[in-house]
């Protein structure tokens, strides 16, 4: 998931199910947390802490959260509706010039004979992909009481009354909205005044019919020479969103990635290389895991709320390597439904006698709304004293802009080191009248 960050809010950030339900139990150790594309480490003295039982993530002061911070979290949670069967088989081999291929078939089905469903619910699933079951249970430790026909959040047991545990599910016609208490707990409140863009909920637990997925993959790499190769990665997905429905409701999707790479064209002390790549993903394609880089939307400046559709990306890349410098230049073309973008990315890694390290990344997107990113750090001298300057900037035209500049000095002796610096961040907002 990609979490909409809040300026200055270190947490909690709430993890939910794929259907948007909160209070989910996270499988311990399954999470991966990225901030601005950097994989973080868990720990009170490190980057973040997580409460697995509540599905809450807090960031430590080591990583301050700004309005433009990009937070991505990948995790597993416990889902008890159905057991799942998984079958995988494949074939792989090689042929001339150490070229290789791999063919794989994967089948993953949820159990249609689940004992948690009664016959009436199974009959409903023959017509509907989602049904609502009773999500209200009498519970002396529950957080809600019933007044009239409205469930009122009462965690402090202020009112002496029958108490309930209530599960709320998204419902476009619902009359409850999600709130956060002073104790940072999510609860649901009945209201007659619901904003147009505010998600609505109703008491009851929404459950979906068991689903099935089939994936066929074929990958190959053909070596044209010792320094050049052609590759193909392809996949076909067949999904069934309701295994109880006897109608033919299967959805077929496909994805492929093909390209050519050329390495080590030597000119004196310089090595040159280039690569060509084209990839396409259809709107109906469903993968079993993450099929894009975790920072894909951030790098392409795409709103994560935009519904996924057919995606086509072409790329030309060139790399130049010398004894002191590595440079990569990538040119992309992006097409998605009615969105067209082009992107240029430059990465430079340089070291020399008086420059210990230069790391530079520049990302430029040309579209209806242009977008620029710069992230660079320059460290001078190769001895125990290393002055440095770090510059980060981001500019969405007619949107916002920021510059974050840090200068300082690093001191190193034996296995100990210390960095001391002073920085300043400037933010600008565009006001369109």
Secondary structure, 3 states (H helix, E strand, C coil): CEECCCCCCCCCEECCCCCCCCCCCECCCCCEEEECCEECCECCCCCEEEECCCCEEEECCCCCCCCCCCEEEECCECCCCCCEEEEEEEEEEEEHHHEEEEEEEEEEEECCCCCCCCHHHHHHHCCCCEEEECCEEECCCCCEEEECCEEEECCCCCCCCCEEEECEEECCCCCEEEEECCCCCEEEEECCCCCCCCCCEEECEEEECCCEEEEEEEEEEEECCCCEEEEEEEEEEEEECCCCCCCCCEEEEEEEEEEEEEEEEEECCEEEEEEEEEEEECCCCCCCCCCCCCCHHHHHCCCCCCCCCCEEEEEEEEEEECCCEEEEEEEEEEEECCEEEEEEEEEEEECCCCEEEEEEEEEEEECCCCEEEEEEEEEECCCCEEEEEEEEEEEECCCEEEEEEEEEEEEEECCEEEEEEEEEEEEEECCCC
